[in-house]
Amino acid sequence: MTTTAMVEIKGIHKSFGPVDVLRGVDLRVRAGEVVVILGPSGSGKSTLLRSINHLERLNRGYVRIDGELIGYRRSGGRLRELKEREVLRQRTHIGFVFQNFNLFPHLTALENVVEAPVAAQRKPRREATEKALLLLERVGLSDKANAYPRRLSGGQQQRVAIARALALEPKVVLFDEPTSALDPELVGEVLDVMRDLALRGTTMIVVTHEIGFAREVADTVVFVDDGLIVEQGPPAQVLDHPRHERTKAFLAKVL
């Protein structure tokens, strides 16, 4: 892991009508780092994640990935929003694994993984298919390549979704509560894949309630409450010796 900031989040604010959801968030994520974001429901965790790849437009502040402004360009000292085509290009560098899988139901597992490199990156289909088969093998699903999502368990669907995110060779992978829609017995198979990604040096930002995963895999744990980062640090510090009363109260409920 290097000291270079792969993801730089600076002073971001996001409101929905009169409700301030993010109120000035700063965060730096190094290349190869695993950051786990914890916090109560409604604290702004998912909005923060969606702001990183410009699924949510910011009111103030900015996000850079590998030095590139996301969603905007500087013009005359101001930030101007990019056209959708350019934002879509930027998103090919940002993997996103959703809570509810978001697979195309009419495509097989293999076709779901092949689609993005072919459509978004103009990769030759044969090359994309070879890579997709390797990725399905990596997530333990080489025997399910020709299965449609409806024939897969929730855990299998989420592993296909992870393979799909990796197919674009992203600079960072975002996970938005990737196990919360799964039956308890299926959670482990998804977390095992994520552990493997961490060991391979994948830069990851993970919103989750899986405290055990945070303790074992995270380099940095970030606690968010009421649109602010209240506390951040190594897992042993934040989880075992939290300094802020709000962090202590949250952990007392979930541990």
GUDREN-411704 format. One record per residue: residue in one letter; x, z, y of N, C-alpha, C in turn; residue number from 1. Coordinates in Angstrom, 1 decimal, always signed. Layout:
BEGIN
bakol, n_c1, n_c3, n_c2, ca_c1, ca_c3, ca_c2, c_c1, c_c3, c_c2, miba
A, X, Z, Y, X, Z, Y, X, Z, Y, NUM
...
END
This chain:
BEGIN
bakol, n_c1, n_c3, n_c2, ca_c1, ca_c3, ca_c2, c_c1, c_c3, c_c2, miba
M, +0.8, +0.0, -1.2, +0.0, +0.0, +0.0, +0.9, +0.0, +1.2, 1
T, +0.6, -0.8, +2.2, +1.4, -0.9, +3.4, +0.7, -0.1, +4.5, 2
T, +1.5, +0.0, +5.7, +0.9, +0.7, +6.8, +0.2, -0.2, +7.8, 3
T, +0.2, -1.5, +7.4, -0.5, -2.5, +8.3, -2.0, -2.3, +8.2, 4
A, -2.7, -2.4, +9.4, -4.2, -2.3, +9.4, -4.8, -3.6, +9.0, 5
M, -5.4, -3.6, +7.8, -6.1, -4.8, +7.3, -7.5, -4.9, +8.1, 6
V, -8.1, -3.7, +8.2, -9.4, -3.6, +9.0, -9.2, -2.6, +10.1, 7
E, -9.6, -3.1, +11.3, -9.5, -2.2, +12.5, -10.9, -2.2, +13.2, 8
I, -11.5, -1.1, +13.2, -12.8, -0.9, +13.8, -12.6, +0.0, +15.1, 9
K, -13.0, -0.6, +16.2, -12.7, +0.1, +17.5, -13.9, +0.3, +18.4, 10
G, -14.3, +1.5, +18.6, -15.3, +1.9, +19.5, -16.7, +1.2, +19.3, 11
I, -17.1, +1.0, +18.1, -18.3, +0.2, +17.8, -19.6, +1.1, +18.0, 12
H, -20.5, +0.5, +18.7, -21.8, +1.0, +19.0, -22.9, +0.1, +18.4, 13
K, -23.9, +0.6, +17.9, -25.0, -0.2, +17.4, -26.3, +0.6, +17.6, 14
S, -27.3, +0.0, +18.3, -28.6, +0.6, +18.5, -29.7, -0.3, +17.9, 15
F, -30.7, +0.3, +17.4, -31.9, -0.4, +17.0, -33.0, +0.1, +17.9, 16
G, -33.4, -0.7, +19.0, -34.3, -0.2, +20.0, -33.7, +1.0, +20.7, 17
P, -34.4, +2.1, +20.8, -33.9, +3.3, +21.5, -33.0, +4.1, +20.6, 18
V, -32.9, +3.8, +19.3, -32.2, +4.6, +18.3, -30.7, +4.2, +18.3, 19
D, -29.8, +5.1, +18.6, -28.4, +4.9, +18.5, -27.9, +5.2, +17.1, 20
V, -27.6, +4.2, +16.3, -27.2, +4.4, +14.9, -25.7, +4.6, +14.8, 21
L, -24.9, +3.8, +15.5, -23.5, +4.1, +15.6, -23.1, +4.4, +17.1, 22
R, -22.3, +5.4, +17.2, -22.1, +5.9, +18.6, -20.6, +6.0, +19.0, 23
G, -19.9, +4.9, +18.6, -18.4, +4.9, +19.0, -17.6, +5.2, +17.8, 24
V, -17.5, +4.4, +16.8, -16.8, +4.6, +15.6, -15.4, +3.9, +15.7, 25
D, -14.4, +4.6, +15.4, -13.0, +4.1, +15.2, -12.6, +4.3, +13.8, 26
L, -12.0, +3.3, +13.2, -11.5, +3.4, +11.8, -10.5, +2.3, +11.6, 27
R, -9.4, +2.7, +10.9, -8.3, +1.8, +10.5, -8.2, +1.9, +9.0, 28
V, -8.1, +0.8, +8.3, -8.0, +0.7, +6.9, -6.7, -0.1, +6.6, 29
R, -5.8, +0.5, +5.9, -4.5, -0.3, +5.6, -4.8, -1.2, +4.4, 30
A, -3.9, -2.2, +4.4, -3.9, -3.2, +3.3, -3.7, -2.4, +2.0, 31
G, -4.6, -2.6, +1.0, -4.4, -1.9, -0.3, -5.1, -0.5, -0.4, 32
E, -5.7, -0.1, +0.7, -6.2, +1.2, +0.8, -7.7, +1.2, +0.3, 33
V, -8.1, +2.3, -0.3, -9.5, +2.6, -0.7, -10.0, +3.6, +0.2, 34
V, -11.0, +3.3, +1.0, -11.7, +4.2, +1.8, -13.1, +4.4, +1.3, 35
V, -13.5, +5.7, +1.1, -14.8, +6.0, +0.7, -15.6, +6.7, +1.8, 36
I, -16.7, +6.2, +2.2, -17.5, +6.7, +3.3, -18.7, +7.5, +2.7, 37
L, -18.7, +8.8, +3.1, -19.8, +9.7, +2.6, -20.6, +10.1, +3.8, 38
G, -21.9, +10.6, +3.6, -22.7, +11.1, +4.7, -24.2, +11.1, +4.2, 39
P, -25.0, +11.8, +4.9, -26.4, +11.9, +4.6, -27.1, +10.6, +4.9, 40
S, -28.3, +10.4, +4.3, -29.1, +9.3, +4.5, -29.4, +9.2, +6.0, 41
G, -29.3, +7.9, +6.6, -29.6, +7.7, +8.0, -28.5, +8.1, +8.9, 42
S, -27.3, +8.3, +8.4, -26.2, +8.7, +9.2, -25.5, +7.5, +9.8, 43
G, -25.8, +6.3, +9.3, -25.1, +5.1, +9.9, -24.1, +4.4, +9.0, 44
K, -24.0, +4.9, +7.7, -23.0, +4.4, +6.8, -23.2, +2.9, +6.5, 45
S, -24.4, +2.6, +6.1, -24.6, +1.2, +5.7, -24.5, +0.2, +7.0, 46
T, -25.0, +0.7, +8.1, -24.9, -0.1, +9.3, -23.4, -0.3, +9.7, 47
L, -22.6, +0.7, +9.5, -21.2, +0.6, +9.7, -20.6, -0.5, +8.8, 48
L, -21.0, -0.5, +7.5, -20.4, -1.5, +6.6, -20.9, -2.9, +7.0, 49
R, -22.2, -3.0, +7.3, -22.7, -4.3, +7.7, -22.2, -4.8, +9.0, 50
S, -21.7, -3.9, +9.8, -21.1, -4.4, +11.1, -19.7, -5.0, +10.9, 51
I, -19.1, -4.6, +9.8, -17.7, -5.1, +9.5, -17.7, -6.6, +9.3, 52
N, -18.8, -7.2, +8.6, -18.8, -8.6, +8.3, -19.9, -9.3, +9.2, 53
H, -20.3, -8.6, +10.3, -21.2, -9.2, +11.3, -22.6, -9.5, +10.8, 54
L, -23.0, -8.7, +9.7, -24.4, -8.8, +9.3, -25.2, -8.0, +10.4, 55
E, -24.6, -7.1, +11.1, -25.2, -6.5, +12.2, -24.4, -6.8, +13.5, 56
R, -25.1, -7.3, +14.5, -24.4, -7.5, +15.8, -24.1, -6.2, +16.5, 57
L, -22.9, -6.1, +17.1, -22.6, -4.9, +17.8, -23.1, -4.9, +19.2, 58
N, -23.4, -3.7, +19.7, -23.7, -3.5, +21.1, -22.4, -3.4, +22.0, 59
R, -21.4, -2.7, +21.4, -20.1, -2.5, +22.0, -19.1, -2.4, +20.9, 60
G, -17.8, -2.6, +21.3, -16.7, -2.4, +20.4, -16.4, -3.7, +19.6, 61
Y, -15.5, -3.6, +18.7, -15.1, -4.8, +17.9, -14.6, -4.4, +16.6, 62
V, -14.5, -5.4, +15.7, -13.9, -5.3, +14.4, -12.9, -6.4, +14.2, 63
R, -11.7, -6.1, +13.7, -10.7, -7.1, +13.4, -10.4, -6.9, +11.9, 64
I, -10.2, -8.1, +11.2, -9.7, -8.1, +9.9, -8.5, -9.0, +9.8, 65
D, -7.4, -8.4, +9.4, -6.1, -9.0, +9.3, -5.8, -9.7, +10.7, 66
G, -6.1, -8.9, +11.7, -5.8, -9.4, +13.1, -6.8, -10.3, +13.8, 67
E, -7.8, -10.7, +13.0, -8.8, -11.7, +13.5, -10.1, -11.0, +14.0, 68
L, -10.5, -11.2, +15.2, -11.8, -10.7, +15.6, -12.9, -11.2, +14.8, 69
I, -13.9, -10.4, +14.3, -15.0, -10.8, +13.5, -16.2, -10.9, +14.3, 70
G, -16.8, -12.1, +14.3, -18.1, -12.4, +14.9, -18.0, -12.8, +16.4, 71
Y, -16.8, -12.6, +17.0, -16.6, -12.9, +18.4, -15.3, -13.6, +18.7, 72
R, -15.2, -14.1, +19.9, -13.9, -14.6, +20.4, -13.8, -14.1, +21.8, 73
R, -12.5, -13.9, +22.3, -12.3, -13.4, +23.6, -12.3, -14.6, +24.6, 74
S, -13.0, -14.5, +25.7, -13.1, -15.6, +26.7, -13.2, -15.0, +28.0, 75
G, -12.1, -15.1, +28.8, -12.1, -14.6, +30.2, -12.3, -13.1, +30.2, 76
G, -11.7, -12.4, +29.3, -11.8, -10.9, +29.3, -13.1, -10.4, +28.6, 77
R, -14.0, -11.3, +28.2, -15.2, -10.8, +27.5, -15.3, -11.3, +26.1, 78
L, -16.1, -10.7, +25.3, -16.3, -11.1, +23.9, -17.6, -12.0, +23.9, 79
R, -17.4, -13.2, +23.3, -18.5, -14.1, +23.2, -18.8, -14.3, +21.7, 80
E, -20.0, -14.3, +21.3, -20.3, -14.4, +19.9, -20.0, -15.8, +19.3, 81
L, -19.5, -15.8, +18.1, -19.2, -17.1, +17.5, -20.4, -17.8, +17.0, 82
K, -20.4, -19.1, +16.8, -21.5, -19.8, +16.1, -21.6, -19.4, +14.7, 83
E, -22.8, -19.5, +14.1, -23.0, -19.0, +12.8, -22.1, -19.7, +11.8, 84
R, -21.8, -20.9, +12.0, -20.9, -21.6, +11.0, -19.5, -20.9, +11.0, 85
E, -19.0, -20.5, +12.1, -17.7, -19.9, +12.2, -17.8, -18.4, +11.6, 86
V, -18.9, -17.8, +11.8, -19.1, -16.4, +11.2, -19.1, -16.5, +9.7, 87
L, -19.8, -17.6, +9.2, -19.8, -17.8, +7.7, -18.4, -18.0, +7.2, 88
R, -17.6, -18.8, +7.9, -16.2, -19.0, +7.5, -15.5, -17.6, +7.4, 89
Q, -15.7, -16.8, +8.4, -15.0, -15.5, +8.4, -15.5, -14.6, +7.2, 90
R, -16.8, -14.7, +6.9, -17.3, -13.9, +5.8, -16.7, -14.3, +4.5, 91
T, -16.2, -15.5, +4.3, -15.5, -15.8, +3.0, -14.3, -15.0, +2.8, 92
H, -13.8, -14.3, +3.8, -12.6, -13.4, +3.6, -13.1, -11.9, +3.4, 93
I, -14.4, -11.7, +3.4, -14.9, -10.3, +3.3, -15.9, -10.3, +2.1, 94
G, -15.5, -9.7, +1.0, -16.4, -9.6, -0.1, -17.4, -8.5, +0.2, 95
F, -18.7, -8.7, -0.3, -19.7, -7.7, +0.0, -20.5, -7.5, -1.3, 96
V, -20.5, -6.3, -1.8, -21.3, -5.9, -3.0, -22.5, -5.1, -2.6, 97
F, -23.7, -5.6, -2.8, -24.9, -4.9, -2.3, -25.4, -3.9, -3.3, 98
Q, -26.3, -3.1, -2.8, -26.9, -2.1, -3.6, -27.8, -2.7, -4.7, 99
N, -28.5, -3.8, -4.4, -29.4, -4.4, -5.3, -29.0, -5.7, -5.9, 100
F, -27.6, -5.9, -6.0, -27.0, -7.0, -6.8, -27.1, -8.3, -6.0, 101
N, -28.3, -8.8, -5.6, -28.5, -10.0, -4.9, -28.0, -11.2, -5.6, 102
L, -28.1, -11.3, -6.9, -27.8, -12.5, -7.7, -28.9, -13.5, -7.5, 103
F, -28.5, -14.8, -7.7, -29.5, -15.9, -7.7, -30.1, -15.9, -9.1, 104
P, -31.4, -15.6, -9.2, -32.1, -15.5, -10.5, -32.1, -16.8, -11.3, 105
H, -32.0, -17.9, -10.6, -32.1, -19.2, -11.3, -30.7, -19.7, -11.8, 106
L, -29.7, -18.9, -11.5, -28.3, -19.3, -11.9, -27.8, -18.3, -13.0, 107
T, -27.0, -18.8, -13.9, -26.4, -18.0, -14.9, -25.3, -17.1, -14.3, 108
A, -24.8, -16.1, -15.0, -23.8, -15.3, -14.5, -22.6, -16.1, -14.0, 109
L, -22.2, -17.1, -14.8, -21.1, -17.9, -14.5, -21.4, -18.7, -13.2, 110
E, -22.6, -19.3, -13.1, -22.9, -20.1, -12.0, -23.0, -19.3, -10.7, 111
N, -23.4, -18.0, -10.8, -23.5, -17.1, -9.7, -22.1, -16.9, -9.1, 112
V, -21.1, -16.8, -10.0, -19.7, -16.6, -9.6, -19.1, -17.9, -9.0, 113
V, -19.4, -19.0, -9.6, -18.9, -20.3, -9.2, -19.4, -20.8, -7.8, 114
E, -20.6, -20.4, -7.5, -21.3, -21.0, -6.4, -20.6, -20.9, -5.0, 115
A, -20.2, -19.6, -4.7, -19.6, -19.4, -3.4, -18.3, -20.2, -3.2, 116
P, -17.3, -20.2, -4.1, -16.1, -21.0, -3.9, -16.4, -22.4, -3.7, 117
V, -17.3, -23.0, -4.4, -17.7, -24.4, -4.3, -18.4, -24.7, -3.0, 118
A, -19.4, -23.9, -2.7, -20.2, -24.1, -1.5, -19.5, -23.8, -0.2, 119
A, -18.8, -22.6, -0.2, -18.3, -22.1, +1.1, -16.8, -22.5, +1.3, 120
Q, -16.1, -22.7, +0.2, -14.6, -23.0, +0.3, -14.3, -24.4, -0.1, 121
R, -15.3, -25.2, -0.6, -15.1, -26.5, -1.1, -14.1, -26.6, -2.2, 122
K, -14.0, -25.6, -3.0, -13.2, -25.6, -4.2, -13.7, -26.6, -5.2, 123
P, -12.9, -27.3, -5.9, -13.4, -28.2, -7.0, -14.1, -27.3, -8.1, 124
R, -15.2, -27.8, -8.6, -16.0, -27.0, -9.5, -15.2, -26.6, -10.7, 125
R, -14.4, -27.5, -11.2, -13.7, -27.2, -12.4, -12.7, -26.0, -12.2, 126
E, -12.0, -26.0, -11.0, -11.1, -25.0, -10.7, -11.9, -23.6, -10.5, 127
A, -13.0, -23.7, -9.8, -13.8, -22.5, -9.6, -14.4, -22.0, -10.9, 128
T, -14.7, -22.8, -11.8, -15.3, -22.4, -13.1, -14.2, -21.7, -13.9, 129
E, -13.0, -22.2, -13.9, -11.9, -21.5, -14.6, -11.6, -20.2, -14.0, 130
K, -11.6, -20.1, -12.7, -11.4, -18.8, -12.1, -12.6, -17.8, -12.4, 131
A, -13.8, -18.3, -12.3, -14.9, -17.5, -12.6, -14.9, -16.9, -14.0, 132
L, -14.5, -17.7, -15.0, -14.4, -17.2, -16.4, -13.4, -16.1, -16.5, 133
L, -12.3, -16.2, -15.8, -11.3, -15.1, -15.8, -11.8, -13.9, -15.1, 134
L, -12.6, -14.0, -14.0, -13.2, -12.9, -13.4, -14.2, -12.2, -14.2, 135
L, -15.1, -13.0, -14.9, -16.1, -12.4, -15.8, -15.4, -11.6, -16.9, 136
E, -14.3, -12.2, -17.4, -13.5, -11.4, -18.4, -13.0, -10.1, -17.9, 137
R, -12.5, -10.2, -16.6, -11.9, -9.0, -16.0, -13.0, -7.9, -15.8, 138
V, -14.2, -8.2, -15.6, -15.3, -7.2, -15.4, -16.0, -7.0, -16.8, 139
G, -15.4, -7.5, -17.9, -16.0, -7.2, -19.2, -17.2, -8.0, -19.6, 140
L, -17.4, -9.1, -19.0, -18.6, -9.9, -19.2, -18.4, -11.3, -19.7, 141
S, -17.3, -11.6, -20.3, -17.0, -13.0, -20.7, -18.0, -13.5, -21.7, 142
D, -18.7, -12.5, -22.5, -19.7, -13.0, -23.5, -21.1, -13.2, -22.8, 143
K, -21.2, -12.9, -21.5, -22.5, -13.1, -20.8, -22.4, -14.2, -19.8, 144
A, -21.4, -15.1, -19.9, -21.3, -16.1, -18.9, -22.5, -17.0, -18.7, 145
N, -23.2, -17.3, -19.8, -24.4, -18.2, -19.8, -25.7, -17.5, -19.7, 146
A, -25.7, -16.1, -19.5, -26.9, -15.4, -19.4, -27.4, -15.4, -18.0, 147
Y, -28.8, -15.4, -17.9, -29.4, -15.3, -16.6, -29.6, -13.8, -16.2, 148
P, -29.6, -13.5, -14.9, -29.7, -12.1, -14.4, -30.8, -11.3, -15.1, 149
R, -31.9, -11.9, -15.4, -33.0, -11.2, -16.0, -32.7, -10.7, -17.4, 150
R, -31.7, -11.3, -18.0, -31.3, -10.9, -19.4, -30.1, -9.9, -19.3, 151
L, -29.7, -9.5, -18.1, -28.6, -8.5, -18.0, -29.1, -7.2, -17.5, 152
S, -28.5, -6.1, -18.0, -28.8, -4.8, -17.5, -28.4, -4.7, -16.0, 153
G, -28.8, -3.6, -15.3, -28.4, -3.4, -13.9, -26.9, -3.3, -13.8, 154
G, -26.3, -2.6, -14.7, -24.8, -2.5, -14.6, -24.1, -3.8, -14.8, 155
Q, -24.6, -4.6, -15.7, -24.0, -5.9, -15.9, -24.3, -6.8, -14.7, 156
Q, -25.4, -6.8, -14.1, -25.7, -7.6, -12.9, -24.7, -7.2, -11.8, 157
Q, -24.5, -5.9, -11.6, -23.6, -5.4, -10.6, -22.2, -5.8, -10.8, 158
R, -21.8, -5.9, -12.1, -20.4, -6.4, -12.4, -20.3, -7.9, -12.1, 159
V, -21.4, -8.6, -12.4, -21.4, -10.0, -12.0, -21.2, -10.2, -10.5, 160
A, -21.9, -9.3, -9.8, -21.9, -9.3, -8.3, -20.5, -9.0, -7.8, 161
I, -19.8, -8.1, -8.5, -18.4, -7.8, -8.1, -17.5, -9.0, -8.4, 162
A, -17.7, -9.7, -9.5, -16.9, -10.9, -9.8, -17.2, -11.9, -8.8, 163
R, -18.4, -12.1, -8.4, -18.8, -13.1, -7.4, -18.1, -12.8, -6.0, 164
A, -18.0, -11.5, -5.6, -17.3, -11.1, -4.4, -15.8, -11.4, -4.5, 165
L, -15.2, -11.2, -5.7, -13.8, -11.5, -5.9, -13.5, -13.0, -5.9, 166
A, -14.5, -13.8, -6.3, -14.2, -15.2, -6.4, -13.7, -15.9, -5.2, 167
L, -14.0, -15.3, -4.0, -13.6, -15.9, -2.7, -12.2, -15.4, -2.3, 168
E, -11.6, -14.6, -3.2, -10.2, -14.0, -2.9, -10.3, -13.3, -1.5, 169
P, -11.2, -12.4, -1.3, -11.3, -11.8, +0.0, -10.2, -10.8, +0.4, 170
K, -10.0, -10.6, +1.7, -9.0, -9.7, +2.2, -9.4, -8.2, +2.0, 171
V, -10.8, -8.0, +2.0, -11.3, -6.7, +1.8, -12.6, -6.8, +1.1, 172
V, -13.0, -5.8, +0.3, -14.3, -5.8, -0.4, -15.1, -4.6, +0.1, 173
L, -16.3, -4.9, +0.5, -17.2, -3.8, +1.0, -18.2, -3.5, -0.1, 174
F, -18.4, -2.3, -0.4, -19.4, -1.9, -1.4, -20.5, -1.0, -0.7, 175
D, -21.7, -1.4, -0.8, -22.8, -0.6, -0.1, -23.6, +0.1, -1.2, 176
E, -23.2, +1.3, -1.5, -23.9, +2.1, -2.5, -24.1, +1.3, -3.8, 177
P, -23.0, +0.9, -4.4, -23.1, -0.1, -5.5, -23.7, +0.5, -6.8, 178
T, -23.8, +1.8, -6.9, -24.4, +2.4, -8.2, -25.7, +3.0, -7.9, 179
S, -26.2, +3.0, -6.7, -27.4, +3.8, -6.5, -28.7, +3.2, -7.1, 180
A, -28.7, +1.9, -7.4, -29.9, +1.3, -8.0, -29.8, +1.3, -9.5, 181
L, -28.8, +1.9, -10.1, -28.5, +1.9, -11.5, -29.1, +3.1, -12.2, 182
D, -29.5, +2.9, -13.5, -29.8, +4.1, -14.3, -28.5, +4.9, -14.5, 183
P, -28.5, +6.2, -14.6, -27.3, +7.0, -14.7, -26.3, +6.6, -15.8, 184
E, -26.8, +6.1, -16.9, -25.9, +5.8, -18.0, -25.1, +4.5, -17.8, 185
L, -25.5, +3.7, -16.7, -24.9, +2.5, -16.4, -23.9, +2.6, -15.2, 186
V, -23.9, +3.7, -14.6, -23.0, +3.9, -13.4, -21.6, +3.8, -13.8, 187
G, -21.2, +4.4, -14.9, -19.8, +4.5, -15.3, -19.1, +3.1, -15.5, 188
E, -19.9, +2.1, -16.0, -19.3, +0.8, -16.2, -18.9, +0.1, -14.9, 189
V, -19.7, +0.3, -13.9, -19.4, -0.3, -12.6, -18.3, +0.5, -11.9, 190
L, -18.3, +1.8, -12.0, -17.1, +2.5, -11.4, -15.8, +2.2, -12.1, 191
D, -15.9, +1.9, -13.4, -14.6, +1.6, -14.1, -14.0, +0.3, -13.5, 192
V, -14.9, -0.7, -13.3, -14.4, -1.9, -12.7, -13.8, -1.7, -11.3, 193
M, -14.5, -0.8, -10.5, -14.0, -0.5, -9.2, -12.6, +0.3, -9.3, 194
R, -12.5, +1.1, -10.2, -11.2, +1.8, -10.4, -10.1, +0.8, -10.7, 195
D, -10.4, -0.2, -11.5, -9.4, -1.3, -11.9, -9.0, -2.0, -10.6, 196
L, -10.0, -2.3, -9.8, -9.7, -3.0, -8.5, -8.8, -2.2, -7.7, 197
A, -9.0, -0.9, -7.6, -8.1, +0.0, -6.8, -6.7, -0.1, -7.3, 198
L, -6.6, +0.0, -8.7, -5.2, +0.0, -9.3, -4.5, -1.3, -9.0, 199
R, -5.3, -2.4, -8.8, -4.7, -3.7, -8.5, -4.4, -3.9, -7.0, 200
G, -4.6, -2.9, -6.2, -4.3, -3.0, -4.8, -5.3, -3.7, -3.9, 201
T, -6.6, -3.7, -4.4, -7.6, -4.3, -3.6, -8.0, -3.4, -2.4, 202
T, -8.0, -4.0, -1.2, -8.5, -3.2, -0.1, -10.0, -3.0, -0.2, 203
M, -10.5, -1.8, -0.2, -11.9, -1.5, -0.5, -12.4, -0.5, +0.5, 204
I, -13.7, -0.7, +1.0, -14.4, +0.3, +1.8, -15.7, +0.5, +1.0, 205
V, -16.0, +1.7, +0.6, -17.0, +2.0, -0.3, -18.0, +3.1, +0.3, 206
V, -19.2, +2.7, +0.5, -20.2, +3.7, +0.8, -20.9, +4.1, -0.5, 207
T, -20.8, +5.4, -0.8, -21.3, +5.9, -2.1, -21.6, +7.4, -2.0, 208
H, -22.4, +7.9, -3.0, -22.6, +9.3, -3.2, -21.9, +9.8, -4.4, 209
E, -21.0, +9.0, -5.0, -20.3, +9.4, -6.2, -19.0, +10.1, -5.8, 210
I, -19.2, +11.5, -5.7, -18.1, +12.3, -5.2, -16.9, +12.3, -6.2, 211
G, -17.2, +12.2, -7.5, -16.1, +12.2, -8.4, -15.2, +10.9, -8.2, 212
F, -15.9, +9.8, -8.0, -15.1, +8.6, -7.7, -14.3, +8.7, -6.4, 213
A, -14.9, +9.3, -5.4, -14.2, +9.5, -4.2, -12.9, +10.4, -4.4, 214
R, -13.1, +11.5, -5.2, -12.0, +12.4, -5.4, -10.9, +11.7, -6.2, 215
E, -11.3, +10.9, -7.2, -10.3, +10.3, -8.1, -9.6, +9.0, -7.5, 216
V, -10.3, +8.2, -6.8, -9.8, +6.9, -6.4, -9.5, +6.7, -5.0, 217
A, -10.2, +7.4, -4.1, -10.0, +7.1, -2.6, -8.7, +7.6, -2.2, 218
D, -8.1, +6.8, -1.2, -7.0, +7.2, -0.5, -7.4, +8.1, +0.7, 219
T, -8.6, +7.6, +1.3, -9.1, +8.3, +2.5, -10.6, +8.5, +2.3, 220
V, -11.1, +9.7, +2.6, -12.5, +10.0, +2.6, -13.0, +10.1, +4.0, 221
V, -14.0, +9.4, +4.4, -14.6, +9.5, +5.7, -16.0, +10.1, +5.7, 222
F, -16.3, +11.1, +6.4, -17.6, +11.7, +6.5, -18.3, +11.3, +7.8, 223
V, -19.4, +10.6, +7.6, -20.2, +10.1, +8.8, -21.5, +10.9, +8.9, 224
D, -21.8, +11.3, +10.1, -23.1, +12.0, +10.4, -23.5, +11.6, +11.8, 225
D, -24.8, +11.3, +11.9, -25.4, +11.0, +13.2, -24.6, +9.9, +14.0, 226
G, -24.1, +8.9, +13.3, -23.5, +7.7, +13.9, -22.1, +8.0, +14.4, 227
L, -21.5, +9.1, +13.9, -20.1, +9.4, +14.3, -19.3, +9.7, +13.0, 228
I, -18.0, +9.4, +13.1, -17.1, +9.9, +12.1, -16.8, +11.4, +12.4, 229
V, -17.2, +12.3, +11.6, -17.1, +13.7, +11.9, -15.7, +14.2, +11.3, 230
E, -15.3, +13.6, +10.2, -14.1, +14.1, +9.6, -13.5, +13.0, +8.7, 231
Q, -12.2, +12.9, +8.6, -11.6, +12.0, +7.6, -10.3, +12.5, +7.2, 232
G, -9.8, +12.1, +6.0, -8.5, +12.6, +5.5, -8.4, +12.3, +4.0, 233
P, -7.4, +12.8, +3.4, -7.3, +12.7, +1.9, -8.4, +13.4, +1.2, 234
P, -8.8, +12.9, +0.0, -9.9, +13.5, -0.7, -9.7, +15.0, -0.9, 235
A, -8.5, +15.5, -1.2, -8.3, +16.9, -1.4, -8.6, +17.7, -0.2, 236
Q, -8.4, +17.2, +1.0, -8.6, +17.9, +2.2, -10.1, +17.9, +2.5, 237
V, -10.7, +16.7, +2.6, -12.1, +16.6, +3.0, -13.1, +17.2, +2.0, 238
L, -12.8, +17.0, +0.7, -13.8, +17.4, -0.3, -13.6, +18.9, -0.6, 239
D, -12.4, +19.4, -0.6, -12.1, +20.7, -1.1, -11.9, +21.7, +0.1, 240
H, -11.5, +21.2, +1.2, -11.2, +22.1, +2.3, -11.7, +21.5, +3.6, 241
P, -13.0, +21.1, +3.7, -13.6, +20.5, +4.9, -13.5, +21.4, +6.1, 242
R, -13.2, +20.8, +7.2, -13.0, +21.6, +8.4, -14.3, +21.7, +9.3, 243
H, -15.2, +20.7, +9.2, -16.3, +20.7, +10.0, -17.5, +21.3, +9.3, 244
E, -18.4, +22.0, +10.1, -19.5, +22.6, +9.5, -20.5, +21.6, +8.9, 245
R, -20.7, +20.5, +9.5, -21.6, +19.5, +9.0, -21.1, +18.9, +7.6, 246
T, -19.8, +18.7, +7.5, -19.2, +18.3, +6.2, -19.4, +19.4, +5.2, 247
K, -19.2, +20.6, +5.5, -19.4, +21.7, +4.6, -20.8, +21.8, +4.1, 248
A, -21.8, +21.6, +5.0, -23.2, +21.7, +4.6, -23.6, +20.5, +3.7, 249
F, -23.1, +19.3, +4.0, -23.4, +18.2, +3.2, -22.8, +18.4, +1.8, 250
L, -21.6, +18.7, +1.7, -20.9, +18.9, +0.4, -21.6, +20.0, -0.5, 251
A, -22.0, +21.1, +0.2, -22.7, +22.2, -0.5, -24.0, +21.7, -1.2, 252
K, -24.6, +20.6, -0.7, -25.8, +20.1, -1.3, -25.5, +19.1, -2.4, 253
V, -24.4, +18.4, -2.4, -24.1, +17.4, -3.4, -23.1, +17.7, -4.5, 254
L, -22.3, +18.8, -4.2, -21.4, +19.2, -5.2, -22.0, +20.1, -6.2, 255
END
